[in-house]
């Protein structure tokens, strides 16, 4: 895609969804950090089901430490890898209390020193909680970036780097959410729903997937 096409691409996504938000449920930056940490190899729906009761009880790192690892496991036992995730959440909460005054740092390097927090998680928190222009590349964004030609790259970091260079203002803050939602609901992994995609004419993916029941047009 060239610059004009990329601007058009995001203009259409923005018009369709002017205020995109994460589908994870949270009440503050700390709860968001916990939710994103728990969401690795899990769905947002599954994480939300597990954290609703937890977040009514726990709003701060100190409250999480007081809750303890065993009780946390009971809350999140429906989530994959819950044993490891519980250990990490307790450990990162202890560090936040000890080293950051119980606050979530607004810095990627600081965030990625926390147990269970990688670059993607840090980017989600910085973008969603603090409004920073970061690009958290998950499987959806990696796929959309490559499939459409928006930000092709062989690695997650490669796609992130392309997005950093190519996404223009005023779309940089919300681009992460638009791309995730587009990948989750339209540009799906197994079969993209090209027939209802609002940016299909800008996308390099071929042949376009026809509407079910229709006859595919020749490329």
C-alpha positions in Angstrom: 0.0 0.0 0.0 1.2 3.5 -0.7 0.7 6.5 1.6 -2.6 7.6 0.1 -4.0 4.0 0.3 -2.9 3.6 3.9 -4.6 6.9 4.8 -7.8 5.8 3.0 -7.6 2.4 4.8 -7.6 3.9 8.3 -10.1 6.6 7.3 -12.7 4.0 6.5 -12.0 2.0 9.7 -12.3 5.2 11.7 -15.5 6.2 10.1 -17.0 2.8 10.8 -15.8 2.8 14.4 -14.8 6.3 15.6 -13.9 5.3 19.2 -12.5 1.7 19.2 -11.8 0.2 22.6 -10.3 -3.1 23.9 -12.8 -5.9 24.6 -11.0 -6.7 27.9 -13.0 -5.4 30.9 -11.0 -3.4 33.5 -11.4 -0.5 35.9 -7.9 1.0 36.1 -4.4 0.6 34.6 -3.5 -2.1 37.0 -6.5 -4.2 36.3 -5.8 -3.8 32.6 -2.2 -4.9 33.1 -3.5 -8.0 34.9 -6.1 -8.7 32.2 -3.7 -8.4 29.3 -1.2 -10.7 31.1 -3.9 -13.3 31.6 -5.0 -13.0 28.0 -1.9 -14.7 26.5 -3.2 -17.8 24.6 -6.7 -17.1 25.9 -9.7 -15.2 24.5 -10.9 -11.8 25.8 -14.2 -13.4 26.5 -12.7 -16.1 28.7 -10.5 -13.6 30.5 -13.5 -11.3 31.2 -15.5 -14.2 32.7 -12.6 -15.0 35.0 -11.8 -11.5 36.1 -15.3 -10.0 36.8 -15.5 -11.4 40.3 -11.7 -11.0 40.8 -11.8 -7.3 39.9 -14.6 -6.6 42.3 -12.3 -7.8 45.0 -9.0 -6.6 43.7 -8.3 -3.1 42.4 -4.6 -2.6 43.4 -1.4 -4.5 43.5 -1.4 -4.6 47.3 -4.9 -6.1 47.3 -3.6 -8.8 44.8 -0.7 -9.6 47.1 -3.0 -9.8 50.0 -5.3 -12.1 48.0 -2.5 -14.5 47.5 -1.6 -17.0 44.7 -3.8 -19.9 45.7 -7.0 -17.7 45.9 -6.0 -16.0 42.6 -5.8 -19.5 41.0 -9.3 -20.2 42.0 -10.5 -17.1 40.2 -8.6 -17.8 37.0 -8.5 -21.6 36.8 -10.7 -21.5 33.6 -7.9 -19.7 31.8 -5.1 -21.6 30.0 -1.7 -21.7 31.8 -3.4 -20.3 35.0 -0.8 -21.7 37.4 2.1 -19.8 35.7 -0.1 -16.7 35.1 -1.1 -16.6 38.8 2.6 -16.8 39.8 3.5 -14.0 37.5 0.6 -11.8 38.5 1.5 -12.1 42.2 5.2 -11.5 41.4 4.5 -8.4 39.3 2.1 -7.1 41.9 4.8 -7.4 44.6 7.3 -5.5 42.4 4.8 -2.7 41.7 4.2 -2.3 45.4 7.9 -2.5 46.2 9.5 -0.5 43.4 6.8 1.7 41.8 4.6 2.8 44.7 1.8 0.6 43.6 1.5 2.4 40.3 1.8 1.0 36.8 4.8 2.6 35.1 4.2 4.5 31.9 7.4 3.2 30.3 7.9 0.2 28.1 11.3 -0.7 29.5 10.0 -0.7 33.0 6.9 -2.7 32.2 8.8 -5.4 30.4 10.9 -6.0 33.5 7.7 -7.3 35.2 7.2 -11.1 35.3 4.9 -12.3 32.4 5.0 -8.9 30.7 6.4 -8.9 27.2 6.6 -6.1 24.6 3.1 -6.8 23.3 1.5 -6.6 26.7 3.5 -3.4 27.5 2.3 -1.8 24.3 -1.3 -2.7 25.0 -1.1 -1.1 28.4 0.7 2.0 27.2 -1.8 2.5 24.4 -5.0 1.6 26.2 -4.4 3.0 29.7 -2.1 5.9 28.9 -3.0 6.9 25.3 0.5 6.3 23.9 0.9 5.7 20.2 2.1 2.1 20.4 1.4 -0.9 18.2 0.9 -4.1 20.0 1.2 -6.8 17.4 -0.8 -9.9 18.2 -1.7 -12.7 15.9 -4.6 -10.7 14.4 -2.5 -7.6 13.6 0.4 -9.8 12.3 -2.0 -11.5 9.9 -3.8 -8.3 8.8 -0.5 -6.4 8.4 0.9 -9.1 6.1 -2.3 -10.2 4.3 -3.4 -6.7 3.3 0.1 -5.4 2.5 -0.3 -2.6 5.1 2.7 -3.7 7.2 4.3 -6.8 5.9 7.0 -8.4 8.0 8.4 -11.9 8.8 8.4 -11.3 12.6 6.1 -9.5 15.1 8.8 -6.9 15.6 9.1 -6.4 11.8 5.3 -5.7 11.5 5.5 -3.4 14.5 8.3 -1.5 12.9 6.4 -1.1 9.6 3.3 0.2 11.5 5.5 2.7 13.3 6.8 4.0 10.0 3.6 3.8 8.0 0.6 4.7 10.2 -0.2 8.4 9.8 -1.9 10.9 12.1 -4.6 11.2 13.2 -4.9 7.4 13.3 -1.8 6.3 15.3 -3.4 6.1 18.8 -6.3 3.9 17.7 -4.7 1.9 14.9 -4.0 -1.0 17.3 -7.6 -1.4 18.2 -8.9 -1.1 14.6 -6.5 -3.7 13.3 -7.3 -6.2 16.1 -11.0 -5.9 15.7 -10.7 -6.1 11.9 -8.7 -9.3 12.2 -11.0 -10.8 14.8 -14.3 -10.2 13.1 -13.6 -9.6 9.3 -10.1 -10.6 8.2 -10.3 -13.9 10.0 -7.5 -16.4 10.0 -9.1 -19.4 8.1 -11.3 -17.5 5.8 -11.4 -13.7 5.6 -14.9 -12.3 4.9 -13.8 -10.2 2.0 -17.4 -9.7 0.8 -18.2 -7.5 3.7 -14.8 -5.9 4.2 -14.8 -2.1 3.8 -11.2 -2.0 2.8 -11.1 -5.0 0.4 -10.3 -2.9 -2.7 -7.2 -1.6 -0.9 -6.0 -5.0 0.2 -3.6 -7.1 -1.8 -5.1 -10.5 -0.7 -6.3 -12.6 -3.7 -8.5 -14.2 -4.6 -11.1 -12.3 -2.5 -13.3 -14.6 -0.6 -16.8 -14.6 -2.1 -20.0 -14.3 -0.1 -21.3 -17.8 0.9 -23.6 -19.1 -1.7 -22.3 -16.8 -4.4 -20.0 -17.7 -7.3 -16.4 -16.3 -7.1 -15.5 -13.8 -9.7 -12.5 -14.5 -11.8 -9.4 -12.7 -10.6 
